[in-house]
Amino acid sequence: MVFVINSVVLVGRLTRDPELKYTPNGKPYCSFTVAVDRPFTDENGERETDFIRVVSWNKTAENMKNYLIKGSLVGVTGRIQVRSYEKDDRTVWMTEVVASRVDFLDYRKNEENKGEEVTK
């Protein structure tokens, strides 16, 4: 019997505005980084932060572009994925979280909805 568990849950803030991109087949995706504070402090009483790469797909990616900005608080549920690609005749390895769900934990006010709260 084989047990496979690959589950990640994060809460943190976006380090930049989400940028919506498309695969050659037209599938929308959004790569972003979430700043997640560690649950403890160092010897100086400072809290350290991890910067974790995440990718979301389809409608979630589109909604992120429409409603989130740098600094937005998000909850991410997903799985860890390791992939590689070739660059300058060498293999580059990348570890990231593939989001199955992104919860918007605060809201964005933009030109279309000034004064209105937007939540997902």
C-alpha positions in Angstrom: 0.0 0.0 0.0 1.3 3.4 -0.9 0.4 6.6 1.0 0.9 9.9 -0.8 0.5 13.1 1.2 1.6 16.4 -0.4 -0.4 19.2 1.2 0.5 22.8 1.9 -1.4 25.5 3.8 0.0 29.0 3.9 -1.2 32.5 5.1 0.9 35.4 4.0 1.1 38.6 2.0 1.8 39.0 -1.7 5.2 40.5 -2.4 4.0 42.2 -5.6 0.9 42.8 -7.7 -0.3 39.6 -9.4 0.6 39.3 -13.0 -1.7 37.3 -15.2 0.0 35.3 -18.0 -1.2 32.6 -20.5 0.3 29.4 -21.6 0.8 28.9 -25.4 -2.6 27.0 -25.3 -4.3 30.1 -23.7 -4.6 28.7 -20.2 -4.4 31.6 -17.6 -1.9 31.3 -14.7 -0.4 33.6 -12.1 3.0 33.1 -10.5 3.5 35.0 -7.3 5.4 35.0 -4.1 3.9 34.9 -0.6 5.7 36.3 2.4 5.0 34.0 5.3 6.2 34.9 8.8 7.9 32.1 10.8 6.0 31.2 14.0 9.0 32.0 16.3 11.5 34.8 16.8 15.3 34.8 16.5 17.7 35.6 19.4 17.1 39.4 18.8 13.3 39.0 19.1 12.8 39.5 15.4 10.4 37.4 13.4 12.0 35.9 10.2 10.0 35.6 6.9 10.0 32.9 4.2 9.3 33.9 0.6 7.4 31.1 -1.1 6.8 30.8 -4.8 3.2 29.9 -5.7 1.4 29.4 -9.0 -2.4 29.5 -9.5 -4.4 28.6 -12.6 -7.6 29.4 -14.5 -10.3 31.4 -12.8 -8.3 31.7 -9.5 -5.5 33.4 -11.4 -7.9 35.7 -13.2 -9.6 36.7 -9.9 -6.2 37.3 -8.3 -5.3 39.8 -11.0 -8.7 41.5 -10.6 -8.9 41.8 -6.8 -5.5 41.6 -5.2 -2.5 43.9 -5.0 1.0 43.8 -3.4 0.5 43.4 0.3 -2.8 41.6 0.1 -3.3 38.9 2.7 -4.0 35.5 1.2 -4.6 31.9 2.3 -3.1 29.3 0.0 -3.9 25.6 -0.1 -2.1 23.4 -2.5 0.8 21.0 -3.1 4.5 21.2 -3.5 5.9 20.6 -6.9 9.5 20.4 -8.1 10.2 21.1 -11.8 13.2 21.8 -13.9 14.1 23.6 -17.1 17.2 24.2 -19.2 19.0 27.6 -19.2 22.4 28.4 -20.5 23.2 24.7 -21.0 22.4 23.8 -17.4 19.4 22.4 -15.5 17.6 24.8 -13.2 15.4 23.3 -10.5 12.5 25.1 -9.0 10.3 24.2 -6.0 6.9 25.9 -5.8 3.4 25.5 -4.4 0.7 24.7 -7.0 -2.4 26.3 -5.5 -5.6 24.4 -5.5 -7.3 27.3 -3.6 -6.4 30.9 -2.9 -8.6 32.7 -0.3 -8.6 36.5 -0.3 -8.3 37.4 3.3 -8.6 41.2 2.8 -9.9 43.3 -0.1 -8.7 45.6 -2.8 -10.2 48.9 -3.7 -9.8 49.8 -7.3 -11.1 52.4 -9.8 -14.2 50.4 -10.7 -15.4 49.8 -7.1 -14.1 52.7 -5.1 -15.5 52.5 -1.6 -16.8 49.0 -2.0 -15.3 46.0 -0.3 -14.5 43.1 -2.6 -14.1 39.6 -1.1 -13.9 36.1 -2.5 
